């Protein structure tokens, strides 16, 4: 039974890591987009 628990725990860890990576990539994308907006704003100004 302990091996089953280990498998479940590792699956949960993988899920958490995937969620964290997804959140990180979304934050990164929004940062890049805001940087681009700032550059465009400077160019227009």
Contact map, one row per residue, 1 for C-alpha under 8 A:
111110000000000000000000000000000000000000000
111111000000000000000000000000000000000000000
111111100000000000000000000000000000000000000
111111110000000000000000000000000000000000000
111111111000000000000000000000000000000000000
011111111100000000000000000000000000000000000
001111111110000000000000000000000000000000000
000111111111000000000000000000000000000000000
000011111111100000000000000000000000000000000
000001111111110000000000000000000000000000000
000000111111111000000000000000000000000000000
000000011111111100000000000000000000000000000
000000001111111110000000000000000000000000000
000000000111111111000000000000000000000000000
000000000011111111100000000000000000000000000
000000000001111111110000000000000000000000000
000000000000111111111000000000000000000000000
000000000000011111111100000000000000000000000
000000000000001111111110000000000000000000000
000000000000000111111111000000000000000000000
000000000000000011111111100000000000000000000
000000000000000001111111110000000000000000000
000000000000000000111111111000000000000000000
000000000000000000011111111100000000000000000
000000000000000000001111111110000000000000000
000000000000000000000111111111000000000000000
000000000000000000000011111111100000000000000
000000000000000000000001111111110000000000000
000000000000000000000000111111111000000000000
000000000000000000000000011111111100000000000
000000000000000000000000001111111110000000000
000000000000000000000000000111111111000000000
000000000000000000000000000011111111100000000
000000000000000000000000000001111111110000000
000000000000000000000000000000111111111000000
000000000000000000000000000000011111111100000
000000000000000000000000000000001111111110000
000000000000000000000000000000000111111111000
000000000000000000000000000000000011111111100
000000000000000000000000000000000001111111110
000000000000000000000000000000000000111111111
000000000000000000000000000000000000011111111
000000000000000000000000000000000000001111111
000000000000000000000000000000000000000111111
000000000000000000000000000000000000000011111
